[in-house]
């Protein structure tokens, strides 16, 4: 199996990279879609925690066990599945780039309000170092998309 996880903060380019991989004929799964994520209440926090549903992620990875599959997502429990991925690719960009991207993207409304932008800033400071610690490869997505996709594709080998 050569499943590759493409992860990163909001605006890092996960959806863009996945779309280009799909355009090139690669199997892809965006875990923000299709019921892969559940929201779980966290005591003392106003916002629930986004977690992968184990049954759905396991079934997805089992279904593509003989193929290369590119999976995109960023949830609190994704590290549980790192052993099942050939590579964990962290997409990064400076915070000003992330905020500009989320403000302009047509496909996802998250990041348009001041509160959501503040959350992106806070999450990037708190979560991105954790993602970096578990990643096998980090790519700055200020590079042209074809270059990023070429590196992500190579990570599957």
Order of alpha helices (4+ residues) and beta strands (2+ residues): beta-alpha-beta-beta-beta-alpha-beta-beta-alpha-alpha-beta-alpha
